[in-house]
Amino acid sequence: MARYIDASCRLCRRERQKLFLKGTKCFTEKCPVERRNYPPGPHGQSRRQKVSEYGLQLREKQKIRRMYGLLETQFRNYFEKSLRQTGRTAEILVKTLERRFDNVVYRMGFAPSRKTARQLILHGHFSINSKPVDVPSVLLKAGDVIGVNERSKKLEVIHNSMKRMKDSSMLPWLSLDKANLNGTFLQVPERTDIPLPANEQLVVELYSK
């Protein structure tokens, strides 16, 4: 399966903002966006012309796709499925992405980044409703309980991530039981409750051309 293997920080620099792809590094002075807030490559610091409408739409699509760690085909498939549903396509798209298993594991604080969450799921460290699941793209339903498998409860990466998770930062559509290392996906979130610094409507405009 194809996957991105280049430096994650280059993606943040290309979008000129933190996409929080490297976990703890994003919160330190080592974050490249803090030190070099310009696109990578030999022309990164050159004087840029005004960005076109298409350029703005493309950058917004790339930003969202990279935040959730998806390849172009995967992202396009999510868009096509959202387009066939009733309601605002842009909102449905974001809500669907938030329901992904790897995203919820990250949102609950079990992993410092979505990439790490995806790796932990693939290695069989998590379960849904007490059943082991190793597919990061599974879409959760209201009431689903996500738990750390018994053999994985001593993993340092999970505990270190949980230490940084404050109760006040838990999203309203999720609940977390730190003592038992499990959490519940309470409901499909509303767009206003999703902390996503992006304009997903531009993605709809881009794909509608």
PyMOL commands that set and color helices and strands:
alter all, ss='L'
color gray80, all
select helices_A, chain A and resi 8-15+23-27+32-35+53-67+72-83+89-98+101-107+114-122+150-152+156-163+167-169+191-193+201-207
alter helices_A, ss='H'
color red, helices_A
select strands_A, chain A and resi 126-128+131-132+144-148+174-177+182-185
alter strands_A, ss='S'
color yellow, strands_A
deselect
rebuild
show_as cartoon
